[in-house]
Structure formats: C-alpha cells, structure tokens
Amino acid sequence: MKEPKNQPIPQGKYKVAVRHQNLIFTSGMTPRISGELKYSGIIQANEPLENHKAALELATKNALIAAKSCLEEHEEIILIPQLNVFINAATDFKDHAKLANYASDEIIRQLGAQAIGSRAAIGVSSLPGNACVEITLIAAVHEK
C-alpha cells in the first residue's frame, strides 16, 4: 500500500482506516493538519454556514486521505456508500444537512458526483479536542 501525503495522525489507540475486502472504514477525522486541530468550537445557529466550509473540507480531505492509504496501486475509490458528518452544534442549530453539503461537495470534487452515497448529518454536544466537525466514511474500492 502506498502512503498518501499528509496522512492523518491518530489521536489515540486506533488506525485511521481499516479495510475489509473491498470496503474501507475510516475513523473519525477532525479538521487537523499534522495532528494540529485547525478549527474548533461550537457551531452557532446565528453564524453563516460558510464560516465552517474550510473545516468541513479539511476533515473530509483527511478522511479521504486515510481511506486512500488502504488502496493498492491498481485500485481506486469509486463510491462513498456512507458518509457521517458530526457537528459540534449549539442546541438551536438546525442546518445540519446544509452544513454537511460542504463535505459532500469535497467528495464530488475529489471523486466525482457518482461517488456520492448515503449520508447522516448529526448534531452532538461535543467532539474530541473541541473540534467543530468530525467526518467518518465508508469507501468502496474498485480495480482501475
């Protein structure tokens, strides 16, 4: 397997991604670069959603990098059958699905529109390190 650049660094005792047959399961990816959290805090209902676009993009990129670390040279990811977007949200925040669209947009940018599968956008009361978002995904592998 080839190690992609900027491989996410585990923040505990786990692997960033594991593979079973033709499916890759990622651990939760927060918006970190080289292990350092770049975006944190509770997402407020009165904030513009665009304020959190970069955080969603970075967390999604980290999840895709982790998934790609499980690929062989002759393989590619063709589908994300499940995407989970966890949002460190204030209790009155209601735009979970709209905010999660930034994660879907990043998948489309990297893999194409055909790679989009099912998705959950979940509001939570806290995330590791006070991250504002966390992404997990399942990736389907295909030979090139």
Secondary structure as UniProt FT lines:
FT   TURN            5..6
FT   STRAND          17..20
FT   TURN            21..22
FT   STRAND          23..26
FT   STRAND          32..33
FT   TURN            34..35
FT   STRAND          36..37
FT   TURN            45..46
FT   HELIX           49..52
FT   HELIX           53..68
FT   TURN            69..70
FT   TURN            73..74
FT   STRAND          75..89
FT   TURN            91..92
FT   HELIX           96..111
FT   HELIX           113..115
FT   STRAND          116..124
FT   HELIX           128..130
FT   STRAND          133..143
//
